[in-house]
Amino acid sequence: MESEERVIILITTTLIIVLFVIFIVLLFGFFQKRKNLLLQQQEEAKKRFEREISETQIEIREETLRNISWELHDNIGQLLTLAKIQLQSASAGSLKDVSETITKGLTEVRALSKLINPEAIKNINLKDAIQLEIDRFNRLNFISSSLNILGEEQKIDEKSSIIIFRILQEFFSNTIKHSKASNLEVLLDFKDKELLIEAKDDGIGFSTSENKSTGIGLGNIKNRAKLIGASAVFISEKNKGTILKIVYKL
Protein backbone atom coordinates (compact mmCIF):
# COMPACT_ATOMS: atom_id res chain seq x y z
CA MET A 1 0.00 0.00 0.00
CA GLU A 2 2.76 2.37 0.94
CA SER A 3 4.55 1.43 -2.28
CA GLU A 4 1.51 2.36 -4.33
CA GLU A 5 1.21 5.69 -2.52
CA ARG A 6 4.85 6.43 -3.17
CA VAL A 7 4.39 5.65 -6.85
CA ILE A 8 1.33 7.91 -7.01
CA ILE A 9 3.20 10.70 -5.21
CA LEU A 10 6.18 10.26 -7.53
CA ILE A 11 4.01 10.30 -10.65
CA THR A 12 2.06 13.31 -9.36
CA THR A 13 5.24 15.19 -8.48
CA THR A 14 6.79 14.36 -11.84
CA LEU A 15 3.63 15.46 -13.64
CA ILE A 16 3.55 18.75 -11.72
CA ILE A 17 7.22 19.39 -12.52
CA VAL A 18 6.67 18.60 -16.20
CA LEU A 19 3.61 20.86 -16.35
CA PHE A 20 5.52 23.60 -14.54
CA VAL A 21 8.43 23.30 -17.00
CA ILE A 22 6.01 23.40 -19.94
CA PHE A 23 4.33 26.44 -18.42
CA ILE A 24 7.69 28.20 -17.97
CA VAL A 25 8.69 27.36 -21.56
CA LEU A 26 5.38 28.64 -22.93
CA LEU A 27 5.58 31.74 -20.76
CA PHE A 28 9.14 32.40 -21.91
CA GLY A 29 8.11 31.90 -25.52
CA PHE A 30 5.18 34.27 -25.07
CA PHE A 31 7.32 37.02 -23.56
CA GLN A 32 10.04 36.48 -26.13
CA LYS A 33 7.47 36.86 -28.88
CA ARG A 34 6.12 40.03 -27.24
CA LYS A 35 9.68 41.35 -26.91
CA ASN A 36 10.44 40.66 -30.58
CA LEU A 37 7.17 42.29 -31.61
CA LEU A 38 7.95 45.35 -29.47
CA LEU A 39 11.45 45.61 -30.95
CA GLN A 40 9.97 45.31 -34.43
CA GLN A 41 7.42 48.02 -33.69
CA GLN A 42 10.14 50.27 -32.27
CA GLU A 43 12.26 49.74 -35.38
CA GLU A 44 9.29 50.49 -37.65
CA ALA A 45 8.46 53.60 -35.61
CA LYS A 46 12.08 54.74 -35.90
CA LYS A 47 12.01 54.23 -39.67
CA ARG A 48 8.70 56.11 -39.95
CA PHE A 49 10.14 58.97 -37.91
CA GLU A 50 13.30 59.17 -40.04
CA ARG A 51 11.17 59.02 -43.19
CA GLU A 52 8.97 61.83 -41.85
CA ILE A 53 12.06 63.92 -41.07
CA SER A 54 13.36 63.43 -44.62
CA GLU A 55 9.98 64.30 -46.14
CA THR A 56 9.71 67.35 -43.88
CA GLN A 57 13.15 68.59 -44.92
CA ILE A 58 12.14 68.20 -48.57
CA GLU A 59 8.92 70.15 -47.94
CA ILE A 60 10.84 72.93 -46.18
CA ARG A 61 13.29 73.07 -49.09
CA GLU A 62 10.45 73.22 -51.64
CA GLU A 63 8.67 75.95 -49.67
CA THR A 64 11.95 77.84 -49.39
CA LEU A 65 12.52 77.67 -53.14
CA ARG A 66 8.98 78.98 -53.75
CA ASN A 67 9.70 81.81 -51.33
CA ILE A 68 12.95 82.63 -53.11
CA SER A 69 11.12 82.68 -56.46
CA TRP A 70 8.50 85.11 -55.12
CA GLU A 71 11.13 87.31 -53.52
CA LEU A 72 13.29 87.43 -56.64
CA HIS A 73 10.28 88.48 -58.68
CA ASP A 74 8.39 90.71 -56.26
CA ASN A 75 11.20 92.34 -54.34
CA ILE A 76 14.68 92.11 -55.78
CA GLY A 77 13.39 92.30 -59.35
CA GLN A 78 11.56 95.53 -58.55
CA LEU A 79 14.62 96.99 -56.82
CA LEU A 80 16.83 96.24 -59.84
CA THR A 81 14.22 97.71 -62.19
CA LEU A 82 14.07 100.83 -60.04
CA ALA A 83 17.87 101.07 -60.01
CA LYS A 84 17.90 100.78 -63.82
CA ILE A 85 15.33 103.57 -64.17
CA GLN A 86 17.24 105.77 -61.74
CA LEU A 87 20.50 105.20 -63.65
CA GLN A 88 18.86 106.10 -66.97
CA SER A 89 17.90 109.50 -65.63
CA ALA A 90 20.75 109.85 -63.16
CA SER A 91 22.37 113.16 -62.37
CA ALA A 92 25.04 114.12 -59.89
CA GLY A 93 22.40 114.88 -57.31
CA SER A 94 20.46 111.61 -57.75
CA LEU A 95 23.40 109.19 -57.52
CA LYS A 96 22.77 108.88 -53.80
CA ASP A 97 19.29 107.47 -54.51
CA VAL A 98 20.74 104.95 -56.96
CA SER A 99 23.34 103.89 -54.40
CA GLU A 100 20.66 103.42 -51.73
CA THR A 101 18.52 101.30 -54.06
CA ILE A 102 21.48 99.07 -54.99
CA THR A 103 22.49 98.77 -51.32
CA LYS A 104 18.97 97.69 -50.42
CA GLY A 105 19.06 95.14 -53.23
CA LEU A 106 22.35 93.71 -51.90
CA THR A 107 20.81 93.44 -48.42
CA GLU A 108 17.91 91.48 -49.86
CA VAL A 109 20.29 89.14 -51.72
CA ARG A 110 22.22 88.48 -48.51
CA ALA A 111 18.95 87.64 -46.76
CA LEU A 112 18.09 85.21 -49.55
CA SER A 113 21.49 83.54 -49.29
CA LYS A 114 20.60 82.43 -45.77
CA LEU A 115 17.51 80.67 -47.12
CA ILE A 116 19.40 79.05 -50.01
CA ASN A 117 22.08 77.53 -47.76
CA PRO A 118 21.18 73.81 -47.42
CA GLU A 119 22.88 73.65 -44.02
CA ALA A 120 20.32 76.16 -42.75
CA ILE A 121 17.66 73.54 -43.42
CA LYS A 122 19.66 70.54 -42.25
CA ASN A 123 20.91 72.13 -39.03
CA ILE A 124 17.94 74.34 -38.39
CA ASN A 125 17.80 76.69 -35.42
CA LEU A 126 14.12 77.14 -34.62
CA LYS A 127 14.21 80.75 -33.47
CA ASP A 128 16.43 81.92 -36.35
CA ALA A 129 14.38 80.02 -38.93
CA ILE A 130 11.14 81.57 -37.67
CA GLN A 131 12.76 85.02 -37.62
CA LEU A 132 13.80 84.62 -41.27
CA GLU A 133 10.19 83.82 -42.19
CA ILE A 134 8.89 86.78 -40.16
CA ASP A 135 11.43 89.13 -41.76
CA ARG A 136 10.47 87.91 -45.23
CA PHE A 137 6.75 88.48 -44.63
CA ASN A 138 7.46 92.03 -43.47
CA ARG A 139 9.93 92.70 -46.28
CA LEU A 140 7.44 91.65 -48.96
CA ASN A 141 4.49 93.29 -47.18
CA PHE A 142 2.64 89.97 -47.14
CA ILE A 143 1.46 90.55 -43.60
CA SER A 144 2.59 92.52 -40.54
CA SER A 145 4.48 89.91 -38.49
CA SER A 146 6.34 89.70 -35.20
CA LEU A 147 8.26 87.14 -33.12
CA ASN A 148 8.49 87.42 -29.34
CA ILE A 149 10.68 85.33 -27.04
CA LEU A 150 9.95 84.78 -23.35
CA GLY A 151 12.14 82.98 -20.81
CA GLU A 152 15.68 81.74 -21.22
CA GLU A 153 16.22 80.13 -24.61
CA GLN A 154 17.09 76.44 -24.38
CA LYS A 155 18.53 74.00 -26.91
CA ILE A 156 15.93 72.07 -28.86
CA ASP A 157 16.55 68.70 -30.47
CA GLU A 158 17.49 69.22 -34.13
CA LYS A 159 14.89 66.82 -35.54
CA SER A 160 12.19 68.23 -33.29
CA SER A 161 13.10 71.73 -34.50
CA ILE A 162 12.60 70.61 -38.09
CA ILE A 163 9.14 69.22 -37.32
CA ILE A 164 8.08 72.29 -35.30
CA PHE A 165 9.31 74.69 -37.98
CA ARG A 166 7.44 72.81 -40.71
CA ILE A 167 4.25 72.89 -38.59
CA LEU A 168 4.60 76.65 -38.20
CA GLN A 169 5.44 77.02 -41.88
CA GLU A 170 2.16 75.29 -42.76
CA PHE A 171 0.30 77.61 -40.40
CA PHE A 172 2.00 80.66 -41.94
CA SER A 173 1.12 79.47 -45.44
CA ASN A 174 -2.54 78.97 -44.52
CA THR A 175 -2.61 82.40 -42.86
CA ILE A 176 -1.20 84.21 -45.90
CA LYS A 177 -3.16 82.27 -48.52
CA HIS A 178 -6.55 81.84 -46.87
CA SER A 179 -7.07 83.87 -43.69
CA LYS A 180 -7.12 87.42 -45.14
CA ALA A 181 -5.30 88.46 -41.96
CA SER A 182 -3.47 91.75 -41.46
CA ASN A 183 -1.32 90.63 -38.52
CA LEU A 184 0.60 87.51 -37.55
CA GLU A 185 2.16 87.06 -34.10
CA VAL A 186 4.44 84.23 -32.97
CA LEU A 187 5.45 83.60 -29.37
CA LEU A 188 8.15 81.24 -28.06
CA ASP A 189 7.78 80.87 -24.29
CA PHE A 190 10.60 78.84 -22.72
CA LYS A 191 9.61 77.23 -19.41
CA ASP A 192 11.77 74.99 -17.20
CA LYS A 193 10.58 71.74 -18.77
CA GLU A 194 8.59 72.73 -21.83
CA LEU A 195 8.39 75.14 -24.71
CA LEU A 196 5.06 76.83 -25.37
CA ILE A 197 4.61 78.04 -28.93
CA GLU A 198 1.73 80.22 -30.02
CA ALA A 199 1.06 81.49 -33.52
CA LYS A 200 -2.02 83.60 -34.13
CA ASP A 201 -3.55 85.73 -36.86
CA ASP A 202 -6.47 88.14 -36.99
CA GLY A 203 -8.02 86.67 -40.12
CA ILE A 204 -11.45 85.31 -40.98
CA GLY A 205 -10.95 82.18 -38.86
CA PHE A 206 -13.08 79.07 -39.16
CA SER A 207 -15.50 77.01 -37.14
CA THR A 208 -13.64 74.11 -35.51
CA SER A 209 -16.91 72.17 -35.30
CA GLU A 210 -17.54 72.49 -39.04
CA ASN A 211 -13.98 72.25 -40.34
CA LYS A 212 -12.52 68.75 -40.19
CA SER A 213 -8.83 67.94 -40.19
CA THR A 214 -8.84 67.99 -43.98
CA GLY A 215 -8.78 71.15 -46.02
CA ILE A 216 -6.06 73.19 -44.33
CA GLY A 217 -3.89 70.38 -43.00
CA LEU A 218 -4.96 70.41 -39.35
CA GLY A 219 -4.76 66.64 -39.09
CA ASN A 220 -1.29 66.59 -40.63
CA ILE A 221 -0.11 69.24 -38.18
CA LYS A 222 -1.42 67.32 -35.16
CA ASN A 223 0.07 64.02 -36.36
CA ARG A 224 3.47 65.61 -36.84
CA ALA A 225 3.32 67.09 -33.35
CA LYS A 226 2.68 63.60 -31.93
CA LEU A 227 5.85 62.32 -33.61
CA ILE A 228 7.97 64.47 -31.28
CA GLY A 229 5.78 64.01 -28.20
CA ALA A 230 4.21 67.44 -28.58
CA SER A 231 0.59 68.56 -28.69
CA ALA A 232 -0.98 70.94 -31.19
CA VAL A 233 -4.31 72.64 -30.55
CA PHE A 234 -6.25 75.03 -32.78
CA ILE A 235 -8.52 77.74 -31.41
CA SER A 236 -10.58 79.56 -33.98
CA GLU A 237 -13.90 81.24 -34.56
CA LYS A 238 -15.32 82.76 -37.69
CA ASN A 239 -14.18 86.35 -38.11
CA LYS A 240 -12.08 86.14 -34.92
CA GLY A 241 -8.80 84.78 -36.24
CA THR A 242 -6.97 81.53 -35.58
CA ILE A 243 -4.53 80.47 -32.87
CA LEU A 244 -2.19 77.47 -33.00
CA LYS A 245 -0.79 76.36 -29.64
CA ILE A 246 2.04 73.83 -29.44
CA VAL A 247 3.41 72.37 -26.22
CA TYR A 248 6.80 70.65 -26.57
CA LYS A 249 8.57 68.94 -23.67
CA LEU A 250 12.19 69.99 -23.38
Steps between C-alpha positions, in 0.01 A plus 500: 500500500776737594679406178196593295470833681864574435454422132194726484687779680798456268283504188305801629818688588655417164184610320492829692867564420445421132194726485691774681791470254258510206332804652836676545600416141169628363520810717856566385397450139207737545714775651772446243243538225365817664856632533576431133173663397578806714850526352352470152245771574772725642712447189203575273417811704862614471493449123169688472644786704816520287287485185280781634809709578630451145162587348473805726844624396399461135178695563692778676745514209216515245322773697828689528557483125146631439572783742825582322317505165238743634763720660716512188199605296311723742781663692848477356371519143317823580806646673721425198239647265485812715880524503503471119243779465691720743826443309336590168404840634785535747662831579767596748236576758306173456794258523437469872152359429645248255760394756232453767286288267796277407601470867148392590509245219829357633346473848210304356738266314693434821173416675414257221840333526411389852191324365689338211768348725410128534670484840244751627234238433700200617625659822203721564486735797132545580509861615722617212295310242176655626662845505604460135139420408370796703754735340404378153128557560571855616747567219251395232205664678315168504382558854613697806689239705686479829692244708523528878719291730427445869719320754854376459554339161587131523644256247240307305562163339594552134240260359230641725591850379450388141154361577394807702623740232313312227181508712535876539584537132172327412314732736670805346412381150134450592493843666641681196304306238161457665448703818495855355682604818683829550715388794692188597656455845728217613601437860770264631463463877782297657401339831716276721381175343301599194480741212167669434455621144212718391433627150192711439347713227208741487345353187157364414550187712287189470258294702686210663173306521437532126856476370646150515869419500499505121506816296772704669717219633393503865520123526847495346618765745369308802649170380840659452485648849436151642817372332712715733281454808343843462138612489343738250167670564306739277273771637294682243168668442358652187614859458710479819828364368683175566744394771734200487640389836783247520637354822839328465677329790862605529 
